Amino acid sequence: MPVRINKIKFYLVEEISDILHLSKDSVVKYIHQGRIHAIKIGSSWHISNESLNEFLKTGGVKKVTME
């Protein structure tokens, strides 16, 4: 369940992985690459709703199809 801090909705890595149908490792990799902006509080990464929307707007995850 997202947490609100100063009216901003934040998701944990596990929640983003469920939303995007990605592994938790992939989400963390995107955070380290700077593709998803997140803040670390304690040992947990928190991704704002705005950061998630920006990631999706700029292409997000590209699916590759085999022909």
N, C-alpha and C positions, 0 to 999 in steps of 0.2 A: 504494500500500500504506500503510495507516495506520501512524502512528508512535506509540510508547508513551513517555510521559513521566510518571514517578512512577505507573506502573500505569494511567494514563489514556490512552485511545486517541484520537488526533487525526487528522483527515482534512484534506487540502488542498482548496481550492475545486474543483479539477478532479475530485476523487473524489466530492465532494458533488454536483456537477452530474451525474455519471454515475449516482449512486445515485438521485437525485430526478428524473432526466430533464429537467433544466433547463439553460439556458445558463450559462456561467461568469459572464456579466454579471448575470444574474438573481440568482445566489447572492451576488455581491458587493453588489448592490443591497439584498438582504435583510439582509446584515451591516450596511450603512450605516444602514438603517432600524431596526436593533435587533431585527429579527424572528429572526435567527440570531445567537447570541452567539459571538464568535470573538476570538482573540488574534492579533496581528501579530508575527511573528518575522522580522526582516529585511524582505524585501519580500513575504513570503508570509503569507496568512491561514491560521490553523489552527483547525479547528472540532472540539470534543470530541464524543465519542459521546453524552455527556449533553446537550449543546446540540442535537445533531441530534434526539435523542429528544424533547426539550422542544418543538422546532419542530414536529415531527410531531404531538405530543399536543395542541398548542394550535391545530391546524387546518392547519398547514403550507401547502401550496399548494392553493388551491381551484380546482377545474375548473368551467368554465362551459359549459353545453350550450345550443345554439341550438334553439329549438322552432319 
